[in-house]
Structure formats: C-alpha cells, structure tokens
C-alpha cells in the first residue's frame, strides 16, 4: 500500500482530537468518511493504529510511529507549498529564523529589517514556536537560522560568535540582598525567582544555581520583560537578566542590580545554521549582518533604555 497525504492527515487529526468525530469536524469531512479511511489504512497495513476507548481514541505504538511520520511529512509539504508561493510572488525562497530567548526581540528586529532591505527577494519569517527547542527545530529543518546563548557543538551545525553580555540579579530597592556587593548562589535559596524561559532553558539555573546545589524557594515563568520588572518592583520576586536590559530602570531608581559572584555570569551569543545550508545566499547574508551589527545594536538598545 502507498500511503497518501489524506491518510496522514486523518491519522494526525485523530491523534490531535482524540476521536473520529472531532477529527472529521476538523478536516471538514463526515464521520463515516474518516472511519472508512482509518479502517482502510489499518486493513492494508495489517496493524491496529488506535485502541478504541469510551472516552478517547488512544494510538498504539504503530499509530504513534505513523503519527510521527505524518507530522514530519505534512510539515515538509507545508514548507514546500510556502516556498512555491514565495517563488510565485517573485521571492527566491524563505528564510525562517528563531531565537532561544524572547529578549532577543529587543534588538533582533532592527537587523531583520536591514536584511529585508538588503535581500528583498527572500521571504523572511520569524518562527516563535521554535523558541523552546531552537536546536531541535534547526536539526529538524523547521527553521534555517537560530540565535542561541550557547554553542550547540553539533557536527551538523555551524555557529558563529555574535557578542557577549552579562547576567545580573535584579532586585527591588530596599531588598535585603542590596546590602551585598555581589550575590552568591545560596542567596537565591529563600527567594521567589522569576524567569523569562522554562527552568530547563535557564542559564541562571544551569550554570549558576544547579552546580551549587541551590534551588530557589519558588520559580515562576513570565515571558514579558516588562511584566517581570513590574513584579520585581512590587517586591514579589527577583530575577536575573542581561545588564543592558535593566539599565533604564536602574537609573530611574525603580530597580537595583548586583553581580552574580565576584566575576559575574557572562553569556555568549551565537548565530547557528546547518552546515549544509551555510553557503546559501540568504543564510550567509543574515549571518554576516548579525556578526557585523548585533553587538552595536544591543548597545543602542542599552542606551535607549537609559534614555541617552
């Protein structure tokens, strides 16, 4: 049997929706049509793809395997369609970009705008859903270039250094830790820590607190910088961000910063792409622009935050 796109869409929809009826609705098909397609696939393949429970259709191991293939193939087909539409519109292709941290959007759009002016024939797309797993998205070719605060050191990935910044603790004025010249890992043990990213993606946790055997009393995730700063200012927690991000708030007297340990916690940023794609004109040009302008663009953001 040769599987068709319609077969993959039916398997994908049933896994996603949990029932044949809801899958049919999402595909704008009738329930008998979806049931017939599923029976046809199972009959021809000679395997059972789902266990029919009263509340939900549960995929078998064979069903999960086929679903994984469906996700990959349908994603590739969608990208192919987008690329063809771009060619039809006079574009030479699509360049998909993602970042490891939402704070990049304080400075990255300025460089992306310059790229669009330099290479107008390429359709530049930001893929925010890849933020949580940028390296996996790159290896899976769901994106073409990612901005990372670590070097992935994968044989299939080429990474170039962009700039360095320093993470600092952000505290409300009058906080007990403002009496210290710098903050040690154990100082976080009794604190409510606010993070931009999921804990498993946090540089502060992975490189500073966990190696010291310290876990804050409570950890919360807030994606918006402004929301984190407001929460810290209200005395409801502390955080750690790049020093340039907080300069305006510090100089306004709204927040205080302290270094993390005497030498500070440095962060190195990279632009990464697949080695087999680094020679593509669009990838090479955006990488060149990032290398040339990322550091100075971050400095401009720092000055803007300080009102200079």
Order of alpha helices (4+ residues) and beta strands (2+ residues): alpha-alpha-alpha-beta-beta-alpha-beta-alpha-beta-alpha-beta-beta-beta-beta-beta-alpha-beta-alpha-beta-beta-alpha
